[in-house]
């Protein structure tokens, strides 16, 4: 039996709640304890984005962000986010955010904001198509877990259920294949949405998407090797994380996260994700690189 204490569920509003601590400085309480002894990466991305958004001009929405995970954070300690204004132009607002805990810099984020609607004519195309035409046809997570290996349910209860996110697996979860000693698919598709209704505020929905964009993605780099995140003989940690927002999004409505890993080597793995809404519109592209390294006996 797993020895970890079960974690109480938390809301996104609690996670991204910030206290003003001076000009360009904000403190988050660190409410999310769903990732065990270190801070969940999606919490850092969402909180830093929320801090940057506090300083952006009205009418500007995030269109891209690039983050670097610098040091494992303590989930029981508050995090201070310091925001620097790098640019305030007609077409672009850029903020740099540094998250700190005590003597450690734990996360660095650069966020670019743009007007919510482009002025004048624009060029538009979308080559990617949603692999799931009917979100309503995807079974509930309870139905999926009822057929899966018992270890999948235990992992889900411990790591996923406390998060403020609802999920549905489009196909049999790749982790279930590994737990049963089978070769998993190289691609995974998950429906996700923030559990509680969010306000009609573009930044709130961008923070919601940013929060769950870190779920499941890095695991696609280890599934081809019949491994899962959490294996004792495997060192896995997020190194950096980037999101491009392609338009308005509601993170409290179902979004399809289509994920795969194109490459692993040199102790790292590169993962790519695309998010679609129920109409098939591509609403975000996500790229993450992580440390993916088998441990030798002396490690």
Secondary structure, 3 states (H helix, E strand, C coil): CCCCCCCCCCCHHHHCCEEECCCCEEEECCCCCCCCCCCCHHHHHHHHHHHHHHCCCCCEEEEEEEEEECCCCCCCCCEEEEEEEEEECCCCEEEEEEEEECCEEEEEEEEEEEECCCCCCCCCCCCCCCCCCCHHHCCCHHHHHHHCCHHHHHHHHHHHCCCCEEEEECCCCHHHHHHCCCCCCCEEEEEEEECCCCCCCHHHHHHHHHHHCCCCCCCHHHHCCCCCCCCCCEEEEEEEEEEEECCCCCCCCCEEEEEEEEEEECCEEEEEEEEECCCCCEEEEEEEEEEEEECCCCC
